[in-house]
C-alpha cells in the first residue's frame, strides 16, 4: 500500500514491482499535485541548453566537402534527389528534409547545419524521456516522483548535451544526427510497447489474452514511423531494429504465468514489423546499383582487426572526450611540467594528458556498475536489457563491418551513443555520494573542454573559401575553372556559383596536353590544384612544371598556399 501526496492510496502489484514495471494508470501514485512542474521544467531546460550549445558558432567553420555535396544535392528537384540517392549508400530522408529546411532558412553554413543542431537537441530531449521512463520503471518509483526519476533522466540528458561527438555531428550538415534522432525516437517507442508486452506476459495487462490484440495507433506513431524514417535516413538503422528483435526473442522465451500471452505478444510484434516493411517498400524498390565509387570516402581502406578492436575500445571514451594524449606522451608532459618549462602551458598540457586516463577509468567503473545493477535483479524482462542491446548490437556490428568496408564506428555507429550514455549515467548513480560527485565532475569538465575546443574550430577539411575569394575577384562569368581532383569541384562551385566550371581528372603525374572541351573562346582558364595529400592524389608539389604545356598556354600563379592547405590557383595566360 502506498500513500500519495494528497492522502490518496493505491495498491501496486507485487509482480509488477518485482519485474520493474510501471504500475497501470489507475495504480500510479498521484504526485503531480506536489511537484508536477519539476520534470517538465528540467526537461525543457536541458533541451534548450543543448540547443544553445549546438547553435553557438555553428557557422564559424567552412562547410567541408561532404557537407557541400549534401547542400548542392538539396538544391536539386525532388526526382533528381531520389535518383541520386538511389545509387548512394544512404537513404533520401535527410536530403529531402534538408531541401525543405534550406528552402525556408537558406543554405549558408549555419543555416544548413541548423537542421542537425535541431536533431541533436531532439536526441537530448528523447534521452531525458527514456531516462525518466527507465527510472520510473524501477521498483518503488513512479514517473511522477521527481526525486527518483530526475537524477537519471537529467544526468543522461546533460551528458548527451555536452558530449563532444554529439556536438560535432550536431554542427555538421550531414545525415548522422538526423538518423540518430529517428533511431532514439524508435527506441523510446519500443520501450513503451515493451512495457505493455511485459504486463501482458505477466498477466497484468488490460484485457484478456484470449481476445486478439491489434496494433495500437500509439505504437504506429511512436515506434513504426520513427523506425521507418530512420531506415530512410540511414540503412544501418536496421541494426537497432535487430537489437529490438533480439530483445523480443529473449522476452518470449522467458517463462510467463500465462503461456497464451506469448502468442499474443508475438502476433502484435509481427504486425508491427509488417507495418515497418510496408513503409519501407518504396525504399527497397527505389534502390539502384550502389557502388563503392558513389561514396566520397571510397579512397579510405578498411580497418584491420587490430585497428577495429581499438576503435571498439576507444568508442566509449570518444563520446566524452574529443581529443587525448597517448600514454607514451605522459612522461614528456610530466618532464615539461616538473622543470617549469612554461608553467601555465605545462599545467594545461598536463591536465589534458590526465583527462584521458581519468575519463577512461570513470567510464570503465560506470559501465561495470551499470552491468552489476542490471545483473543484480536477474530479471530477463528488465527494460535495461533492451538499452544494453541497443548500444552493443550496432557498435559491435559496425566494428565487424569496418574490417571489410571503410566505416569508422565513431561516425557510423553514432546511433549507439545515446543508449550507451544512459548506461553510463545509471552506473554513475550507483556510486557513493563522493565518488559520484568526483566522477561526474571529471566527465563534465572533460566534455566542457571538448565543447570549447569545438567552438574554436575555424577550418574543416577541404576549405575552399580562400580559393573562392580569388576566383570571385579575378574570374569572369564566362571563364572556365578546372578543379583537380574532379570530385572537389562542388566545394568550389558552392562558393562561386556564377562561374561555368569544368572538371578534368589529372592524367598520370602531370596534366593532359589536350585543350579544355567546350571552353569559351573569350574566357580565361583557371586551374585549381589540390595537393593536400600526396598519397591520395599522387601529385607531388614539383609537378607544377608538368602543367606548362597544358593547352599551349603559359601559367601564372595567382595563389600559392602549399602550406598548410596545399592548394594552388593558377591562371593560364595565352602565349
Secondary structure as a PSIPRED ss2 file (coil, helix, strand):
# PSIPRED VFORMAT (PSIPRED V4.0)

   1 X C   1.000  0.000  0.000
   2 X E   0.000  0.000  1.000
   3 X E   0.000  0.000  1.000
   4 X C   1.000  0.000  0.000
   5 X C   1.000  0.000  0.000
   6 X C   1.000  0.000  0.000
   7 X C   1.000  0.000  0.000
   8 X C   1.000  0.000  0.000
   9 X E   0.000  0.000  1.000
  10 X E   0.000  0.000  1.000
  11 X C   1.000  0.000  0.000
  12 X C   1.000  0.000  0.000
  13 X C   1.000  0.000  0.000
  14 X H   0.000  1.000  0.000
  15 X H   0.000  1.000  0.000
  16 X H   0.000  1.000  0.000
  17 X H   0.000  1.000  0.000
  18 X H   0.000  1.000  0.000
  19 X C   1.000  0.000  0.000
  20 X C   1.000  0.000  0.000
  21 X C   1.000  0.000  0.000
  22 X C   1.000  0.000  0.000
  23 X C   1.000  0.000  0.000
  24 X C   1.000  0.000  0.000
  25 X H   0.000  1.000  0.000
  26 X H   0.000  1.000  0.000
  27 X H   0.000  1.000  0.000
  28 X C   1.000  0.000  0.000
  29 X C   1.000  0.000  0.000
  30 X C   1.000  0.000  0.000
  31 X C   1.000  0.000  0.000
  32 X H   0.000  1.000  0.000
  33 X H   0.000  1.000  0.000
  34 X H   0.000  1.000  0.000
  35 X H   0.000  1.000  0.000
  36 X H   0.000  1.000  0.000
  37 X H   0.000  1.000  0.000
  38 X H   0.000  1.000  0.000
  39 X H   0.000  1.000  0.000
  40 X H   0.000  1.000  0.000
  41 X H   0.000  1.000  0.000
  42 X H   0.000  1.000  0.000
  43 X H   0.000  1.000  0.000
  44 X H   0.000  1.000  0.000
  45 X H   0.000  1.000  0.000
  46 X H   0.000  1.000  0.000
  47 X H   0.000  1.000  0.000
  48 X H   0.000  1.000  0.000
  49 X H   0.000  1.000  0.000
  50 X H   0.000  1.000  0.000
  51 X H   0.000  1.000  0.000
  52 X H   0.000  1.000  0.000
  53 X H   0.000  1.000  0.000
  54 X H   0.000  1.000  0.000
  55 X H   0.000  1.000  0.000
  56 X C   1.000  0.000  0.000
  57 X C   1.000  0.000  0.000
  58 X C   1.000  0.000  0.000
  59 X C   1.000  0.000  0.000
  60 X C   1.000  0.000  0.000
  61 X C   1.000  0.000  0.000
  62 X C   1.000  0.000  0.000
  63 X C   1.000  0.000  0.000
  64 X C   1.000  0.000  0.000
  65 X H   0.000  1.000  0.000
  66 X H   0.000  1.000  0.000
  67 X H   0.000  1.000  0.000
  68 X H   0.000  1.000  0.000
  69 X H   0.000  1.000  0.000
  70 X H   0.000  1.000  0.000
  71 X H   0.000  1.000  0.000
  72 X H   0.000  1.000  0.000
  73 X H   0.000  1.000  0.000
  74 X H   0.000  1.000  0.000
  75 X C   1.000  0.000  0.000
  76 X C   1.000  0.000  0.000
  77 X C   1.000  0.000  0.000
  78 X H   0.000  1.000  0.000
  79 X H   0.000  1.000  0.000
  80 X H   0.000  1.000  0.000
  81 X H   0.000  1.000  0.000
  82 X H   0.000  1.000  0.000
  83 X H   0.000  1.000  0.000
  84 X H   0.000  1.000  0.000
  85 X H   0.000  1.000  0.000
  86 X C   1.000  0.000  0.000
  87 X C   1.000  0.000  0.000
  88 X C   1.000  0.000  0.000
  89 X C   1.000  0.000  0.000
  90 X C   1.000  0.000  0.000
  91 X C   1.000  0.000  0.000
  92 X C   1.000  0.000  0.000
  93 X H   0.000  1.000  0.000
  94 X H   0.000  1.000  0.000
  95 X H   0.000  1.000  0.000
  96 X H   0.000  1.000  0.000
  97 X H   0.000  1.000  0.000
  98 X H   0.000  1.000  0.000
  99 X H   0.000  1.000  0.000
 100 X H   0.000  1.000  0.000
 101 X H   0.000  1.000  0.000
 102 X H   0.000  1.000  0.000
 103 X H   0.000  1.000  0.000
 104 X H   0.000  1.000  0.000
 105 X H   0.000  1.000  0.000
 106 X C   1.000  0.000  0.000
 107 X C   1.000  0.000  0.000
 108 X C   1.000  0.000  0.000
 109 X H   0.000  1.000  0.000
 110 X H   0.000  1.000  0.000
 111 X H   0.000  1.000  0.000
 112 X H   0.000  1.000  0.000
 113 X H   0.000  1.000  0.000
 114 X H   0.000  1.000  0.000
 115 X H   0.000  1.000  0.000
 116 X H   0.000  1.000  0.000
 117 X H   0.000  1.000  0.000
 118 X H   0.000  1.000  0.000
 119 X H   0.000  1.000  0.000
 120 X H   0.000  1.000  0.000
 121 X H   0.000  1.000  0.000
 122 X H   0.000  1.000  0.000
 123 X H   0.000  1.000  0.000
 124 X H   0.000  1.000  0.000
 125 X H   0.000  1.000  0.000
 126 X H   0.000  1.000  0.000
 127 X H   0.000  1.000  0.000
 128 X H   0.000  1.000  0.000
 129 X H   0.000  1.000  0.000
 130 X H   0.000  1.000  0.000
 131 X H   0.000  1.000  0.000
 132 X H   0.000  1.000  0.000
 133 X H   0.000  1.000  0.000
 134 X H   0.000  1.000  0.000
 135 X H   0.000  1.000  0.000
 136 X H   0.000  1.000  0.000
 137 X C   1.000  0.000  0.000
 138 X C   1.000  0.000  0.000
 139 X C   1.000  0.000  0.000
 140 X C   1.000  0.000  0.000
 141 X C   1.000  0.000  0.000
 142 X C   1.000  0.000  0.000
 143 X C   1.000  0.000  0.000
 144 X C   1.000  0.000  0.000
 145 X C   1.000  0.000  0.000
 146 X H   0.000  1.000  0.000
 147 X H   0.000  1.000  0.000
 148 X H   0.000  1.000  0.000
 149 X H   0.000  1.000  0.000
 150 X H   0.000  1.000  0.000
 151 X H   0.000  1.000  0.000
 152 X H   0.000  1.000  0.000
 153 X H   0.000  1.000  0.000
 154 X H   0.000  1.000  0.000
 155 X H   0.000  1.000  0.000
 156 X H   0.000  1.000  0.000
 157 X H   0.000  1.000  0.000
 158 X H   0.000  1.000  0.000
 159 X H   0.000  1.000  0.000
 160 X H   0.000  1.000  0.000
 161 X H   0.000  1.000  0.000
 162 X H   0.000  1.000  0.000
 163 X C   1.000  0.000  0.000
 164 X H   0.000  1.000  0.000
 165 X H   0.000  1.000  0.000
 166 X H   0.000  1.000  0.000
 167 X H   0.000  1.000  0.000
 168 X H   0.000  1.000  0.000
 169 X H   0.000  1.000  0.000
 170 X H   0.000  1.000  0.000
 171 X C   1.000  0.000  0.000
 172 X C   1.000  0.000  0.000
 173 X C   1.000  0.000  0.000
 174 X C   1.000  0.000  0.000
 175 X C   1.000  0.000  0.000
 176 X H   0.000  1.000  0.000
 177 X H   0.000  1.000  0.000
 178 X H   0.000  1.000  0.000
 179 X H   0.000  1.000  0.000
 180 X H   0.000  1.000  0.000
 181 X H   0.000  1.000  0.000
 182 X H   0.000  1.000  0.000
 183 X H   0.000  1.000  0.000
 184 X H   0.000  1.000  0.000
 185 X H   0.000  1.000  0.000
 186 X H   0.000  1.000  0.000
 187 X H   0.000  1.000  0.000
 188 X H   0.000  1.000  0.000
 189 X H   0.000  1.000  0.000
 190 X H   0.000  1.000  0.000
 191 X H   0.000  1.000  0.000
 192 X H   0.000  1.000  0.000
 193 X H   0.000  1.000  0.000
 194 X H   0.000  1.000  0.000
 195 X H   0.000  1.000  0.000
 196 X H   0.000  1.000  0.000
 197 X H   0.000  1.000  0.000
 198 X H   0.000  1.000  0.000
 199 X H   0.000  1.000  0.000
 200 X H   0.000  1.000  0.000
 201 X H   0.000  1.000  0.000
 202 X C   1.000  0.000  0.000
 203 X C   1.000  0.000  0.000
 204 X C   1.000  0.000  0.000
 205 X C   1.000  0.000  0.000
 206 X C   1.000  0.000  0.000
 207 X C   1.000  0.000  0.000
 208 X C   1.000  0.000  0.000
 209 X C   1.000  0.000  0.000
 210 X C   1.000  0.000  0.000
 211 X C   1.000  0.000  0.000
 212 X C   1.000  0.000  0.000
 213 X C   1.000  0.000  0.000
 214 X C   1.000  0.000  0.000
 215 X C   1.000  0.000  0.000
 216 X C   1.000  0.000  0.000
 217 X H   0.000  1.000  0.000
 218 X H   0.000  1.000  0.000
 219 X H   0.000  1.000  0.000
 220 X H   0.000  1.000  0.000
 221 X H   0.000  1.000  0.000
 222 X H   0.000  1.000  0.000
 223 X H   0.000  1.000  0.000
 224 X H   0.000  1.000  0.000
 225 X H   0.000  1.000  0.000
 226 X H   0.000  1.000  0.000
 227 X H   0.000  1.000  0.000
 228 X H   0.000  1.000  0.000
 229 X H   0.000  1.000  0.000
 230 X H   0.000  1.000  0.000
 231 X H   0.000  1.000  0.000
 232 X H   0.000  1.000  0.000
 233 X H   0.000  1.000  0.000
 234 X C   1.000  0.000  0.000
 235 X H   0.000  1.000  0.000
 236 X H   0.000  1.000  0.000
 237 X H   0.000  1.000  0.000
 238 X H   0.000  1.000  0.000
 239 X H   0.000  1.000  0.000
 240 X H   0.000  1.000  0.000
 241 X H   0.000  1.000  0.000
 242 X H   0.000  1.000  0.000
 243 X H   0.000  1.000  0.000
 244 X H   0.000  1.000  0.000
 245 X H   0.000  1.000  0.000
 246 X H   0.000  1.000  0.000
 247 X H   0.000  1.000  0.000
 248 X H   0.000  1.000  0.000
 249 X H   0.000  1.000  0.000
 250 X H   0.000  1.000  0.000
 251 X H   0.000  1.000  0.000
 252 X H   0.000  1.000  0.000
 253 X H   0.000  1.000  0.000
 254 X C   1.000  0.000  0.000
 255 X C   1.000  0.000  0.000
 256 X C   1.000  0.000  0.000
 257 X C   1.000  0.000  0.000
 258 X C   1.000  0.000  0.000
 259 X C   1.000  0.000  0.000
 260 X H   0.000  1.000  0.000
 261 X H   0.000  1.000  0.000
 262 X H   0.000  1.000  0.000
 263 X H   0.000  1.000  0.000
 264 X H   0.000  1.000  0.000
 265 X H   0.000  1.000  0.000
 266 X H   0.000  1.000  0.000
 267 X H   0.000  1.000  0.000
 268 X H   0.000  1.000  0.000
 269 X H   0.000  1.000  0.000
 270 X H   0.000  1.000  0.000
 271 X H   0.000  1.000  0.000
 272 X H   0.000  1.000  0.000
 273 X H   0.000  1.000  0.000
 274 X H   0.000  1.000  0.000
 275 X H   0.000  1.000  0.000
 276 X H   0.000  1.000  0.000
 277 X H   0.000  1.000  0.000
 278 X H   0.000  1.000  0.000
 279 X H   0.000  1.000  0.000
 280 X H   0.000  1.000  0.000
 281 X H   0.000  1.000  0.000
 282 X H   0.000  1.000  0.000
 283 X H   0.000  1.000  0.000
 284 X H   0.000  1.000  0.000
 285 X H   0.000  1.000  0.000
 286 X C   1.000  0.000  0.000
 287 X C   1.000  0.000  0.000
 288 X C   1.000  0.000  0.000
 289 X C   1.000  0.000  0.000
 290 X C   1.000  0.000  0.000
 291 X C   1.000  0.000  0.000
 292 X H   0.000  1.000  0.000
 293 X H   0.000  1.000  0.000
 294 X H   0.000  1.000  0.000
 295 X C   1.000  0.000  0.000
 296 X C   1.000  0.000  0.000
 297 X C   1.000  0.000  0.000
 298 X C   1.000  0.000  0.000
 299 X C   1.000  0.000  0.000
 300 X C   1.000  0.000  0.000
 301 X C   1.000  0.000  0.000
 302 X C   1.000  0.000  0.000
 303 X C   1.000  0.000  0.000
 304 X C   1.000  0.000  0.000
 305 X H   0.000  1.000  0.000
 306 X H   0.000  1.000  0.000
 307 X H   0.000  1.000  0.000
 308 X H   0.000  1.000  0.000
 309 X H   0.000  1.000  0.000
 310 X H   0.000  1.000  0.000
 311 X H   0.000  1.000  0.000
 312 X H   0.000  1.000  0.000
 313 X H   0.000  1.000  0.000
 314 X H   0.000  1.000  0.000
 315 X H   0.000  1.000  0.000
 316 X H   0.000  1.000  0.000
 317 X H   0.000  1.000  0.000
 318 X H   0.000  1.000  0.000
 319 X H   0.000  1.000  0.000
 320 X H   0.000  1.000  0.000
 321 X C   1.000  0.000  0.000
 322 X C   1.000  0.000  0.000
 323 X C   1.000  0.000  0.000
 324 X C   1.000  0.000  0.000
 325 X C   1.000  0.000  0.000
 326 X C   1.000  0.000  0.000
 327 X C   1.000  0.000  0.000
 328 X C   1.000  0.000  0.000
 329 X H   0.000  1.000  0.000
 330 X H   0.000  1.000  0.000
 331 X H   0.000  1.000  0.000
 332 X H   0.000  1.000  0.000
 333 X H   0.000  1.000  0.000
 334 X H   0.000  1.000  0.000
 335 X H   0.000  1.000  0.000
 336 X H   0.000  1.000  0.000
 337 X H   0.000  1.000  0.000
 338 X H   0.000  1.000  0.000
 339 X C   1.000  0.000  0.000
 340 X C   1.000  0.000  0.000
 341 X C   1.000  0.000  0.000
 342 X C   1.000  0.000  0.000
 343 X H   0.000  1.000  0.000
 344 X H   0.000  1.000  0.000
 345 X H   0.000  1.000  0.000
 346 X H   0.000  1.000  0.000
 347 X H   0.000  1.000  0.000
 348 X H   0.000  1.000  0.000
 349 X H   0.000  1.000  0.000
 350 X H   0.000  1.000  0.000
 351 X H   0.000  1.000  0.000
 352 X H   0.000  1.000  0.000
 353 X H   0.000  1.000  0.000
 354 X H   0.000  1.000  0.000
 355 X H   0.000  1.000  0.000
 356 X H   0.000  1.000  0.000
 357 X H   0.000  1.000  0.000
 358 X H   0.000  1.000  0.000
 359 X H   0.000  1.000  0.000
 360 X H   0.000  1.000  0.000
 361 X H   0.000  1.000  0.000
 362 X H   0.000  1.000  0.000
 363 X H   0.000  1.000  0.000
 364 X H   0.000  1.000  0.000
 365 X H   0.000  1.000  0.000
 366 X H   0.000  1.000  0.000
 367 X H   0.000  1.000  0.000
 368 X H   0.000  1.000  0.000
 369 X H   0.000  1.000  0.000
 370 X H   0.000  1.000  0.000
 371 X H   0.000  1.000  0.000
 372 X H   0.000  1.000  0.000
 373 X H   0.000  1.000  0.000
 374 X H   0.000  1.000  0.000
 375 X H   0.000  1.000  0.000
 376 X H   0.000  1.000  0.000
 377 X H   0.000  1.000  0.000
 378 X C   1.000  0.000  0.000
 379 X C   1.000  0.000  0.000
 380 X C   1.000  0.000  0.000
 381 X C   1.000  0.000  0.000
 382 X C   1.000  0.000  0.000
 383 X H   0.000  1.000  0.000
 384 X H   0.000  1.000  0.000
 385 X H   0.000  1.000  0.000
 386 X H   0.000  1.000  0.000
 387 X H   0.000  1.000  0.000
 388 X H   0.000  1.000  0.000
 389 X H   0.000  1.000  0.000
 390 X H   0.000  1.000  0.000
 391 X H   0.000  1.000  0.000
 392 X H   0.000  1.000  0.000
 393 X H   0.000  1.000  0.000
 394 X H   0.000  1.000  0.000
 395 X H   0.000  1.000  0.000
 396 X H   0.000  1.000  0.000
 397 X H   0.000  1.000  0.000
 398 X H   0.000  1.000  0.000
 399 X H   0.000  1.000  0.000
 400 X H   0.000  1.000  0.000
 401 X H   0.000  1.000  0.000
 402 X C   1.000  0.000  0.000
 403 X C   1.000  0.000  0.000
 404 X C   1.000  0.000  0.000
 405 X C   1.000  0.000  0.000
 406 X C   1.000  0.000  0.000
 407 X C   1.000  0.000  0.000
 408 X C   1.000  0.000  0.000
 409 X H   0.000  1.000  0.000
 410 X H   0.000  1.000  0.000
 411 X H   0.000  1.000  0.000
 412 X H   0.000  1.000  0.000
 413 X C   1.000  0.000  0.000
 414 X H   0.000  1.000  0.000
 415 X H   0.000  1.000  0.000
 416 X H   0.000  1.000  0.000
 417 X H   0.000  1.000  0.000
 418 X H   0.000  1.000  0.000
 419 X H   0.000  1.000  0.000
 420 X H   0.000  1.000  0.000
 421 X H   0.000  1.000  0.000
 422 X H   0.000  1.000  0.000
 423 X H   0.000  1.000  0.000
 424 X H   0.000  1.000  0.000
 425 X H   0.000  1.000  0.000
 426 X H   0.000  1.000  0.000
 427 X H   0.000  1.000  0.000
 428 X H   0.000  1.000  0.000
 429 X H   0.000  1.000  0.000
 430 X C   1.000  0.000  0.000
 431 X C   1.000  0.000  0.000
 432 X C   1.000  0.000  0.000
 433 X H   0.000  1.000  0.000
 434 X H   0.000  1.000  0.000
 435 X H   0.000  1.000  0.000
 436 X H   0.000  1.000  0.000
 437 X H   0.000  1.000  0.000
 438 X H   0.000  1.000  0.000
 439 X H   0.000  1.000  0.000
 440 X H   0.000  1.000  0.000
 441 X H   0.000  1.000  0.000
 442 X H   0.000  1.000  0.000
 443 X H   0.000  1.000  0.000
 444 X H   0.000  1.000  0.000
 445 X H   0.000  1.000  0.000
 446 X H   0.000  1.000  0.000
 447 X H   0.000  1.000  0.000
 448 X H   0.000  1.000  0.000
 449 X H   0.000  1.000  0.000
 450 X H   0.000  1.000  0.000
 451 X H   0.000  1.000  0.000
 452 X H   0.000  1.000  0.000
 453 X H   0.000  1.000  0.000
 454 X H   0.000  1.000  0.000
 455 X H   0.000  1.000  0.000
 456 X C   1.000  0.000  0.000
 457 X C   1.000  0.000  0.000
 458 X C   1.000  0.000  0.000
 459 X C   1.000  0.000  0.000
 460 X C   1.000  0.000  0.000
 461 X C   1.000  0.000  0.000
 462 X C   1.000  0.000  0.000
 463 X C   1.000  0.000  0.000
 464 X C   1.000  0.000  0.000
 465 X H   0.000  1.000  0.000
 466 X H   0.000  1.000  0.000
 467 X H   0.000  1.000  0.000
 468 X H   0.000  1.000  0.000
 469 X H   0.000  1.000  0.000
 470 X H   0.000  1.000  0.000
 471 X H   0.000  1.000  0.000
 472 X H   0.000  1.000  0.000
 473 X H   0.000  1.000  0.000
 474 X H   0.000  1.000  0.000
 475 X C   1.000  0.000  0.000
 476 X C   1.000  0.000  0.000
 477 X C   1.000  0.000  0.000
 478 X C   1.000  0.000  0.000
 479 X C   1.000  0.000  0.000
 480 X E   0.000  0.000  1.000
 481 X E   0.000  0.000  1.000
 482 X E   0.000  0.000  1.000
 483 X E   0.000  0.000  1.000
 484 X E   0.000  0.000  1.000
 485 X C   1.000  0.000  0.000
 486 X H   0.000  1.000  0.000
 487 X H   0.000  1.000  0.000
 488 X H   0.000  1.000  0.000
 489 X H   0.000  1.000  0.000
 490 X H   0.000  1.000  0.000
 491 X H   0.000  1.000  0.000
 492 X H   0.000  1.000  0.000
 493 X H   0.000  1.000  0.000
 494 X C   1.000  0.000  0.000
 495 X C   1.000  0.000  0.000
 496 X C   1.000  0.000  0.000
 497 X C   1.000  0.000  0.000
 498 X C   1.000  0.000  0.000
 499 X C   1.000  0.000  0.000
 500 X E   0.000  0.000  1.000
 501 X E   0.000  0.000  1.000
 502 X E   0.000  0.000  1.000
 503 X E   0.000  0.000  1.000
 504 X C   1.000  0.000  0.000
 505 X C   1.000  0.000  0.000
 506 X C   1.000  0.000  0.000
 507 X E   0.000  0.000  1.000
 508 X C   1.000  0.000  0.000
 509 X C   1.000  0.000  0.000
 510 X E   0.000  0.000  1.000
 511 X C   1.000  0.000  0.000
 512 X C   1.000  0.000  0.000
 513 X C   1.000  0.000  0.000
 514 X C   1.000  0.000  0.000
 515 X C   1.000  0.000  0.000
 516 X C   1.000  0.000  0.000
 517 X C   1.000  0.000  0.000
 518 X C   1.000  0.000  0.000
 519 X C   1.000  0.000  0.000
 520 X C   1.000  0.000  0.000
 521 X C   1.000  0.000  0.000
 522 X C   1.000  0.000  0.000
 523 X C   1.000  0.000  0.000
 524 X C   1.000  0.000  0.000
 525 X E   0.000  0.000  1.000
 526 X E   0.000  0.000  1.000
 527 X E   0.000  0.000  1.000
 528 X E   0.000  0.000  1.000
 529 X E   0.000  0.000  1.000
 530 X E   0.000  0.000  1.000
 531 X C   1.000  0.000  0.000
 532 X C   1.000  0.000  0.000
 533 X C   1.000  0.000  0.000
 534 X H   0.000  1.000  0.000
 535 X H   0.000  1.000  0.000
 536 X H   0.000  1.000  0.000
 537 X H   0.000  1.000  0.000
 538 X C   1.000  0.000  0.000
 539 X C   1.000  0.000  0.000
 540 X C   1.000  0.000  0.000
 541 X H   0.000  1.000  0.000
 542 X H   0.000  1.000  0.000
 543 X H   0.000  1.000  0.000
 544 X H   0.000  1.000  0.000
 545 X H   0.000  1.000  0.000
 546 X H   0.000  1.000  0.000
 547 X H   0.000  1.000  0.000
 548 X C   1.000  0.000  0.000
 549 X C   1.000  0.000  0.000
 550 X H   0.000  1.000  0.000
 551 X H   0.000  1.000  0.000
 552 X H   0.000  1.000  0.000
 553 X E   0.000  0.000  1.000
 554 X E   0.000  0.000  1.000
 555 X E   0.000  0.000  1.000
 556 X E   0.000  0.000  1.000
 557 X E   0.000  0.000  1.000
 558 X E   0.000  0.000  1.000
 559 X E   0.000  0.000  1.000
 560 X E   0.000  0.000  1.000
 561 X E   0.000  0.000  1.000
 562 X C   1.000  0.000  0.000
 563 X C   1.000  0.000  0.000
 564 X C   1.000  0.000  0.000
 565 X C   1.000  0.000  0.000
 566 X C   1.000  0.000  0.000
 567 X E   0.000  0.000  1.000
 568 X E   0.000  0.000  1.000
 569 X E   0.000  0.000  1.000
 570 X E   0.000  0.000  1.000
 571 X E   0.000  0.000  1.000
 572 X E   0.000  0.000  1.000
 573 X E   0.000  0.000  1.000
 574 X E   0.000  0.000  1.000
 575 X C   1.000  0.000  0.000
